[in-house]
């Protein structure tokens, strides 16, 4: 079916709203539309317009959450295709780069000693990991995430301050535009099913979340150990798997809150041993 012959009908809009209110993820709705013959650009336009209009209906009098592309994003300086980057006096290797989605795999971002210290400091404070409650903007325990975790306050210790400064220099993004460092431990069988890190504008709790620093624009996952088996960071939309290797990290950014960024990702189940990671989420503005 040619894209020019496809029309976004009232019936299609009602169907999209019904899927969203039934809890279907936007990327699943998009795939269903494409499977039914809708061109990708038409399907994306229908999703964006319908869900934005629906959000305005649900929150009358409030400004709609912007869904346009961010004008600036965290991004390492990869001009000239360097194999090594310097960040606060620390040499970081560039192992893999991808443009769409924007993914960069770094080697040696953290030292062995830093990895050990982060695990030791966080271990007494670990508890069952939570996810954002999309209805309220608060936290909730979600069956899709079976790890233990905790958050450090920004600048909580000298170690945290040093690592945050290194990340800011590497990704050229202000320290105060980052959330506190999160530590996660995945035991055998634990996983985090594929998801997006941005806050979906269609959910009623998103407006409250965005008050603390705007939209998320980037994610940095740092591996604190090398598990005996499993635990890769997966990107299902592009068939990419990043192996968890101690000291290495994977960075990815997303310029809009939409599955077209192709940043759907997950933590594959750990099959042997444990996996420890430190995650830094980067916001559009100052995170408070």
Secondary structure, 3 states (H helix, E strand, C coil): CCHHHCCCCHHHHHHHHHHHHCCCCHHHHHHHHHHCCCCHHHHHHHHHHHHHHHHHHHCCCCCCCCCCCCCCCCCCCCCCCCCEEEECCEEEEEEEEECCCEEEEEECCCCHHHHHHHHHHHHCCCEECCEECCCCCCEECCCCECCEEEECCCCCCHHHHHHHHHHHHHHCCCHHHECCCEEEEECCCCCEEEECCCCCCCCCCHHHHHCCCCCEEEEEEEECCCCCEECCEEECCCCEEECCCCCCEEEEECCCCCHHHCCCEEECCEEECCEEEEEEEEECCCCC
